[in-house]
């Protein structure tokens, strides 16, 4: 097993702790579960979301370019 160390700003740490408390898990467990969800999520779902957002905001992006 590999261990990762991450740096979080104080406000992010507080948010993580609050969420973990809400779900009644340790902050480390919440991070682990979130990472597992991200890793196991089909890439196609993400790609569809990206395409929808880009399509929906295409006119705005054109004006900003």
C-alpha positions as CSV (number, residue, x, y, z in Angstrom):
1,X,0.0,0.0,0.0
2,X,1.2,3.5,-0.8
3,X,0.7,6.5,1.4
4,X,0.1,10.0,0.0
5,X,0.5,13.3,1.8
6,X,-1.5,16.2,0.7
7,X,-1.5,19.9,1.8
8,X,-4.8,21.5,2.4
9,X,-5.6,25.1,3.2
10,X,-7.2,25.5,6.6
11,X,-10.6,26.3,5.2
12,X,-10.4,23.2,3.0
13,X,-9.4,21.0,6.0
14,X,-12.3,22.4,8.0
15,X,-14.7,21.6,5.1
16,X,-13.3,18.1,4.9
17,X,-13.7,17.6,8.7
18,X,-17.3,18.9,8.6
19,X,-18.2,16.6,5.8
20,X,-16.6,13.6,7.4
21,X,-18.4,14.4,10.7
22,X,-21.7,14.7,8.7
23,X,-21.2,11.2,7.2
24,X,-19.8,9.8,10.5
25,X,-16.4,8.8,9.1
26,X,-12.9,9.8,9.6
27,X,-11.6,12.5,7.2
28,X,-9.1,10.0,5.8
29,X,-12.0,7.6,5.1
30,X,-13.9,10.2,3.2
31,X,-10.9,11.1,1.1
32,X,-10.3,7.4,0.4
33,X,-13.9,6.8,-0.6
34,X,-14.0,9.9,-2.8
35,X,-10.8,8.8,-4.6
36,X,-12.2,5.3,-5.1
37,X,-15.4,6.8,-6.6
38,X,-13.4,9.0,-8.9
39,X,-11.1,6.1,-10.0
40,X,-13.9,3.7,-10.6
41,X,-16.2,6.1,-12.4
42,X,-16.4,5.4,-16.1
43,X,-14.4,7.9,-18.1
44,X,-17.3,8.1,-20.6
45,X,-19.5,9.8,-18.0
46,X,-16.9,12.5,-17.4
47,X,-16.3,13.0,-21.2
48,X,-20.1,13.4,-21.7
49,X,-20.3,16.1,-19.0
50,X,-17.3,18.0,-20.4
51,X,-18.8,17.9,-23.9
52,X,-22.2,19.1,-22.6
53,X,-20.6,22.0,-20.7
54,X,-18.4,23.0,-23.6
55,X,-21.4,22.9,-26.0
56,X,-23.7,24.8,-23.6
57,X,-21.2,27.5,-23.1
58,X,-19.6,27.6,-26.6
59,X,-20.9,31.1,-27.4
60,X,-19.6,32.5,-24.1
61,X,-16.2,30.9,-24.7
62,X,-16.1,32.4,-28.2
63,X,-16.8,35.9,-26.8
64,X,-14.1,35.5,-24.1
65,X,-11.5,34.3,-26.6
